[in-house]
């Protein structure tokens, strides 16, 4: 038994020695990456200890090749470290999980991403898809799902990761960010007045709307209407266009309507903003009577909200909206 153990130790010792020889140290990586002092690095004292714990193999010989800086970045990435170039020219070495908190360079084009495996941020502006719909796929593709910041108002996101990951991500987002062909949509606005006087009745075309349940009134008449035409999809500037129209009340008054719309992933339409204003007094801004956000079913009237009534017979004015593709 002792003989077998001794033989095993004899064979194990050379294997262990070769394994240790094949390991690369943090000091060697930084020294080779500096290329004789051409680059300077900044890192905390415990960074070397963290690197040593990962026991990185196979990189020592490659560091003697023609591209030691690029090779060193790959080795650092393997050990869970990230290189962040600073404005001063110094390169800061930090744990990858905290790299997004550094003063990262924000790049606006894939072509500007560094060829080396540096850690940076890429700004992506979506042309067709909604940023809220793309958030989950993007988070699944990056090193840390927390490293993405979205801005719905500009339909954009900033993603932080290693350069190669950002390059792959940008290509996938480009393939997913596809829109429908350009199409014209007609947005109709109608204002109805509901009371409880007279026989219960609903104007033709509005029978499918649950007006009584929404307002508590049984008798309705149309007070006025308006229409806006929007071009949706096709080119980036057509996404989420703004439309303006006027609802002409049959009693002589007018209401201003401002709307901003976008096509939903389900194929319908979303009014990202619907604002209705009254007539302005001299030198004053028109009062906002209704402001809301809502989804619309294709070619069906939907209740957007109510407006102040005329004070007679407990009247209620209700605003309805309909979106339909123009023929």
N, C-alpha and C positions, 0 to 999 in steps of 0.2 A: 504494500500500500504506500509506504514511504517512497519507494522507487517511482511509482506512478506520479505522485505529487511532485517529486523533484523534476521528472521529465516535463510535466505540465508547466512548471515554473520556468524551466529553461526555454520552452517555446513561447510562453506568454511574455517574457521579458523583452525579446526583440520586437514582438508585435506592439507592445505598449510604447516602446521607444520610437518605432516608426510612426505610430499614431500621434505621439507628442511632437515629433518632428514636422508632421504635416499640418499642425495647428498654426494659426497665425495670431499674433498678439496685437492688441490695440495700438501699442506704441509703434509697431512695424507698419501698420496700416497708415497711421497718421504721418509717419516719416516718409513713406513712399509717396503718399498723396501730395505731400508738400512739394515734391520734385525739387529738392535742394533749396527749400526756402521760398519758392515762388508763391506759395499759398500759406496763409496763416489760419489757424483753427482756434476755436474757443469752445471749451466744454468744462463741465463740472468734474470734480475729482472722482466721484463715484461712477462716472461713465465707463472708465476702463474696467472697473470691477464688474459692471453689468455685462460688458462685452466678453470678459473672461468666463463668466458663468455660462454663456451660450456655447463655448468651445467650438469655434468655427474652424472647419477643416478645408483644405484644398485651395486656399487663396494665396499662400505665400509665394509660390512660383509665379503665379499670374501677375503679382505686383511688380515683378521685374520686367514685365513686358512693355510695349510701347505706349500703353495708356493706363498708367498706374492710378491716376485720379478717378477715372471711370470705373476701373476695377475695384478700387477702394470703396466707392459709393455702393456698389453691389454687395460688397462684403458687409458694410455697415447696415444696409437694408436687411440682409439675412439675419443680422444680430438684433433687429428691432430698433435700430437707430436711424436718424434722419439727418441729412445735411441741409442747412438753411443758409444760403448766401445772404450776407448783410450788405447794406448800402455802402459800408466802409470798405468792402472787399474781403473782410474776414468771413470765414465759414463757421457757423455755429453747429455743433453736434449735440443733438437732443434726442430723448426717447421719442419714437414715432407717435406714441399716443398723446404727446403734449406739443407736437410740432405745429399744430394749427393755431396755437396761442402765440406763436412767434410773429414777428413783423414780416410776413411772407410777401413776396412779390406777387402781385395780381396780374395775370396775363390774360389778354382779351382774345388771342388768336392761337389756334393749335400750332400754327407754323412758328410761333414765338416760344413754344415750350423748349426748355433746354434738352439737348441730346443726352446729357448725363443724368443720372438718377437722383437729381436734387428734389427737394420737397418745396412745392410752391402752390399757388392758387390759380384756378382757371375760371374766368367768368363766362357763363353760357347764357345766351339770350335765345329763348325758344321762339320759333316762328309760328308754329301752329298749335302744338300740344300745350296744355295748361301746366304751369309749374307745379301745381298741387298734384296733378296726375302723374308727373314724372318723378316726384320726390322719392317714392318707395323704390322704383327700379334703380335710381341713382344710388341710394343708400346701400342697396344690395351689391353694388359693383365696386364700392370704394373700401379702403382699408378700415376706416372707422365711420360708421353711419352718422356720427355727430359732426363730421367735417363738411357739412353742406349748409349753406345759408340761402334761403329763398326770399324773393321779393315779388309778391303777386302784382303790385302796381306796374312793374316793368316786365313782368313775366320772365324773370331771369333768376339765375342761381350762381353762387360762387362755391366751387368745390376745391378742397385742399387735399393733396395726396402726392405720392411720388410721380415724377414726370411721365414715366411710361404708363402708369395707371390712368393718369388724366388723358393721355393720348388715346388709349383704348376706349375710355369712357366717352370721350367726345365723338368718336366714330359711332358708337352704339346709340348715343343720343341723337346723332344726325339721322340715323336710320329709323329711329322711333318717332322723331319729330316731323311727321308727315301730315299734311292737311288735305281736306277735300278740295275738289276743283272749285274754282270761283263760281259762286252762285248768288243770285239776287233774291233777297227776302223782303217781303212786305210786312211791315209792322202796323197793325191797326189799333187805334185807341178809341174807346167809346165811353161816354159818361152817361149813366142812367140815374134816374131819380126814382126812389121807392117810397111809397106811402102805404097806409092801411085804409085809404078811402077808396070807394068805388069797388067794382068787381075785380077779383084777383085776375091779373093778366101779366104776361111777359111778352115783350116785342119779338117779332119773328127773327130767328137766327140766334136768340139767346136762351132758347128753351133748355139746353143742356147744362146751363150754369146754375148752381145751387144758390140762387139769389136770396130766397126766403131764409134758408138756413144761415146764410152769412150776415144778413141784415135785419132779420125779424120783420121785414115788410113783404107785402103780398102783391101790390100793384106797382108796375114799373113802366116808365116811358123813357125814350132816348132823349137826352138833352143836347147832345152834340157829338161830333166825332172828328177824327183826323187820321192821317196816314204818313208813314215815313218809309223810304226804300233804302235798303242797305246792301252793299256788296260784301259778301263774306268769303274768306278763304282765298286761295290762289297765290297771293304774294304776301310778304310779311306785313306790309302796311295796311292790308285789308283786315287783319285779325283784330277783333275787338273795335270796330269802327264806331264813331259817334254819329248819332242822328238827331236832327232837330225837326220838329213839326209843331203845328198849332191845332188845337182842338177848338173849333168854332161852335160855341153854344148857340142854340136856336133862339135864345132870347136876346142875342146881340153881343154877349160877352165873349172873351177869348181866354184860353189857357195855353201857356207855353209848355212844351214837352221836350225834355232833353233825355236821351237814352244812349247807353253804350252796351253793345251786345257782343256775344261770342258764341260760337258753336260748341255744344257740349260733346263729350266723347260718345254719348249714346246717340248722337245724331240730331237731337233737338236743339233748342236755343236757350241761352241764359241771358237775361237782362242783368248785366253786372251793375247797372245803375239805371233807375227810372226816376226822373224828377219832374214834378209838375208844379208850375208856378202860376200865380194869379197875375192880374194886371198891376203894373207898377204905378205908384203915385209920382208926381213930378219930382225929379231929383233923387229918387229912392230906388233901391234894388227891388225887383219883384218879390213878393212873399212866396216862400216855399210851402205849398199846400200838401204835397205828398212826396216822399222819397223812400225808395225801397229797392230791393234786389230780389229777383224771382226767376224761376225756370218756367219755360213755356212748352206746352205740347204742340205738336205740329197741327196747325189749322184749327185750333180749338180755343175758345175764349177762356181766359183765366182772370180771376179777381185780383187786382193789384192792391186795392185799398179803398178807403172812403175819403170824401171831401166834405167840408162843412155844408150843411143843407141851407135852404132858404128860410128856415124858422117856421114854416107853415105846415100844419098837419103832420108834425113829427117827421118831416121828409129827410131822407138820407140820400146823398149822392155817392154812387159807387163807380169806381174806375175799372174798366175791363180792357185786357190787352190780348191780341192774337197775333201770332207769327205764322206766315205761310210762304213757301217758296213761290216766287213769281214765275208765271208760265212764259 
